[in-house]
Amino acid sequence: MQGLKPAGNTKCINLASHPAALVTFLVNGQVYLLLGLAAAFFSILGNFIGSGMVVKNGAKTVRPIIIVVLILLFFKGIVSA
């Protein structure tokens, strides 16, 4: 599969850089732990729900949701620019 090795390399780099960044920000007192924990919880919940939808319904349900979210992000980017 083409692109499998670059995707794996990206995962390894993220695995190293994210904890390093967290430690750096924690040492400098720049982390809102409650906000971070809430974001992590809802990220995990969203991934769980999304993967369940893909397994259950396939692309016919997920594709329109992705398109709507991308359109909303596009308009948000235009408004905040």
Sequence and secondary structure as in RCSB ss.txt:
>XXXX:A:sequence
MQGLKPAGNTKCINLASHPAALVTFLVNGQVYLLLGLAAAFFSILGNFIGSGMVVKNGAKTVRPIIIVVLILLFF
KGIVSA
>XXXX:A:secstr
 TTHHHHHHHHHHHHHHHHHHHHHHHHTT   HHHHHHHHHHHHHHHHHHHHHHHHHTHHHHHHHHHHHHHHHHH
HHHHH 
